[in-house]
């Protein structure tokens, strides 16, 4: 009993020191089964910059009159482009005003991007520190909601999810296989449908250079199979309303069936109507899980995908599609009981 009392005193002392001095591992004393995740903030920023690049392209393309530009690239924390006609610089700045104006944050307006037009014809939009902080905060909030949805779908009893200085803490005292739970919660679940680029043999792209607007992606098989895939996303996982794992009695395969919202249904109909006879890739977290040929227009918004799934992997994919994608990678920092 004396030994136990001393141990308790030592633990209390460590906890007090952590509170006073701010020990770096504030999660070391968390009781019970728990997982700690860390958000990839670099990926949060890079994706926001890529989205800004695409938004700029759309704004300038839809401007009246259309604004001519070139060299639209992401470089570090900056999206930059050069306006071809000096007379259109002011029109370009006016068109981009929507992405430069402050946005509403929890603590007031946030200047997410700052515009630098000091060099004639060159426009640079740089993400500010406040903008990066805003995006990270939003990504953490979204990640917590996705994790809660997945825990609920999995039927995990008495879970706890909270933001800490070290990342996201998930407490799951009733879970037997903590590692499998951590793996499921950490999967990004980013689904997209994109056309396969048939303009050149994929081996040429692997051994040389892929054409502009396309990227070589691989299947999760061993060995992986390469596909040359167009970067343009036809339909994304954001349009998925519901998903379930089922069994195709005609082929004996496990499949995942899901419904699309009205926007996704229209996009899918448009894409499949115009690309009959062409292969399109079903991409999950940067890997091609299926690449069927479009045989006919898909008009009803109900889609089935197959990809050598097991019963368990089909169930997991359906879960990911139902609960939505994480905004960025989550790294498993700690698993403990």
N, C-alpha and C positions, 0 to 999 in steps of 0.2 A: 504493500500500500504506500509505503514511503517513496518507493521508486516511481510509482504512477503519479504521485503528487508532485514530485520534482519534475517529471516530464511535462506535466500540465503547466507548471510555472514557467518552464523553458519556452513552451509553445506560446503562452501568453506574452512573454517577454519579446519573442520574435515578432509577434503581431503588433505590439506596441512600437517596436523599432521601425517596422514597415510603415506604420501610420505617421510617425514623426519624420523619418528621413526619406520616405518615398522610395522604398526598395524597388528595383527594376522589375522583379517578378512578383507583381501584386496578386497573382493567382495561385501562388504556391500553397496557400493554406485553405483553398476551396475544398470543402468536404464533399464526399460522395462521388459517384460516377460523373465525370464531366469531360467536355472537349473544349479546346480553345482554338479558334480560327483567327488568322490574320488576313486582312484584305490586301490585295495587290493594288496599291494606290497608283503605281506607275501605269498599270493597265487602265485604271479609271481615267487618268489624264489622257493617255494615248487614244482611247476610244472617244473621249469627248473632242479631242482635236480632229480626229478623223470625221466625226459627225459634223463638226464645224466646217471642215473642208467641203463635205458634200452639201451642206446647207448653203455655203457661198456659191457653189456651182449652180444650184437650183435658183437662187435669188438673181444671179446675173443672167442666167438663161431665160428666166421669165420676165426680166425687165423689159419695159417698152420705152424706146426701142432696145433691142437686145444689145448687151454690152460685150464687146470683144475683149478677151483676156488670154493670157498664156502663163505657163509656169506655176500653176496652182499646186502647191506642195505643202506638206507638213515638215517643218524643220525645227527640231527641239520643241520648245513650248510655243512655237509660232506657226501660224498658217499664213503663207504669203502668196501673192500673185502680182502679175504685171499687167497693167491696162494698156492695150495696144494703141489706142487713140488717145492722145493727151486731152482732147476735148471731152472725153467721156469719164475722166477721173472723178469729177464732182458727181456725176450721175451714179458712178459705181459706189462712191461713199454714201450717197443718199440711199441706194439700194441695200447697203450693208448696215444701215443705221440700226435695224432691228436686232442685229447680233452684237452691236457695240453698246447699245443702251443698257443701263443697269437692270438687273432682274430682282425680283422680290425674294429676299432671304428671311430666315427666322428672326434675325436681329436687325433687319432693315435692308435697303437696297444694296446689291452686290455688283460691282463692276467686274464682270467675269473676263472680258477681253478688252484690251487697250489697243487702239489703232495708231499706227505710226505711218505717216505719209510724207516723212521728211525727204525721202529720195524721190525725185520726179518719176511718176508712173508706177512706182512700186508701193503696194499696200501691204503692211504687216499687221496682223492681228495676233497679239501675244496674250496667252492666258496669264492672268494676274495671280498673286499668292492667294488673294481672297477668293478668286474663282476656283482655284485648285482645292482650297479648303471647303468651299461650298459643294463641289462635285464629290469629294470624299465623304462628306457628311451625308449627302443624299444617297450615295452608294451603300454606306453602312446601314442606313435606315431601310433601304430596299432589301438588302441582304438579310436583315433580321426578319422582315416580313416573309420572305421566301422560306427561310429556315423554319419559322413558326408554321407556315402552311404545310411544309413537308412533314414535320413532326406530327401535326394533326392528321394528315393523310395516312401516316404510318401507324397511328394509334398509340403513340408513345405516351405512357402514363406519367402525369405530374412533371412535365418538362419545365425547364426555366431557361429563358434566353435573355441575355442582357449585354449591353455595350460596356466594355471596361477599357482601362488605359492600354491594356495589352492586346485588345482585339474584341472578338465576340465570344462570350462564354455561354456554352450550352450545358445545362445540367440535366442528366437523364438517369436518375437513380434506379429505375426499374428495367433498364435495358441490359440484356445479357451479353450481346455482341456489340460492344461499344465501337470497335474498329469499323465494322460494316456500316453502322449508323453514320460514323464520321465520313466515310467514303461517299455515302449517298448524299449527305448534306453538302459536301464540298463540290459535287459535280455541278458544273455551270448550267448545263441543260440548254445551251443556245442552239436552237433549231432554225434551219433555213432551207429553202428550195432554190437552187441555182442551176442554170443551164450548163451542160457540159460543152466545152469549146472544142468543136471538131475541125477547126481551121488548119490544124497541124497535128501530126502524130504525137501522142503524149510522150513517147520516148525522146523525141526531138526536143520537147520542152524541158524534160528532165535533164538531158545532157547538154542543152544549150541555154536558151533564154525564152521564157514564156512570153507570148505577145502581150502588149499593153492591155490592161483590163482583165487579165486572166491570171490564175495562180494554180500551181500544181498542188493538189491535196491527195492524201492517201487514205486507204481503208484501214480499219483497226486490225486487219488480219495479219497472220504471220505466214509468209512474208507479206508486207503491205502492198496493195495494188495502187498504182498512181492514176489519177484522173486530172485532166486539164479542165479547170472549172472557171466559168465567167464570174467576175467579182460581183456583178449586179445581183442583188437579192430579189427574186421574184415574189416570194412570200416568206415572212419570218414567223417565228414561234409566238410573237406577240398576238397573232391572229387566232391562236388555238383557244377554243372555248372549253372543250372537254376531250379526254382521251382515255382509252381503256385497252388493256391487253386481251387478245382473244386468239382463237385457234382456227386456222383455215383448214377445213376438213378436206378440201379438194387437193391441197398440196401437202398437208401434214405439217405446215410451218406455223410457228407462233408469229403473230403480227400485232402491230399497234394501229388501232383505228382512232381517228379523232375528227372533231367538227371544227370548222373555221367560222369566224364571224363574217358579217356581210361584206366588209372590206376585203378580207382574205379570200372569200368565195369569189368575188368579182375579179380579183387579181389572178387567182388560180385559173379561172375560166378564160380570162384574157390570154394568159401565158400559154396554157395548153392548147387553145384554139389556134394560136399563131405558130406553134412549134411542133405540130404533129410529125412524128417520125424521128424526132430528135431525142437524145437522152437528156434527162435532167437528174441532178444529184440531190439527194437528201443528206444534208450535212448537220452533224451534231458535234459541237465543240471542236470544229476544225477538221473533223474526219468524215469521210464519205461512207455512210452506213448502207446506202442503196443508190443505184443509178439505173432506174428503169427507162424504157423507151416510152415516149408519149404516144399512145395508140389512138386516143380520141379525146375530145374536149372533156374536162371534168367540170361539170356545171353545178353540182348539187352541194358542194362544200363539205362533203364527207370523204376523207382520204384514208387509205390504208397503206402502210409501209411495212416491208419485210427486210430482213437482213441477217439471216442465220441466227435469229434470236432464240434463246432458251426461254422457258416459262418465266424464270426469275428476271432475266434481262429485259424481257418485254414488259413485265410489271413495273420495273424500275423506270424504263423510258416513259411509260404512260404516266407515272407519278411525276416525273420531271416536266412533262408537257403540261400537265394539269396545274402544277404549282408555279410555273413560270421560271424564267432563267435568272441566275444570279447576274448582277451587273459587271462583275469582274471575278477573277480567280480568288478562291479562298484556300489558304495554306493551313494544313493541320499542324498547329504548334505543339499541342499537348493532348494526350489522352490519359486519363488517370481515374482510379477508383478510390 
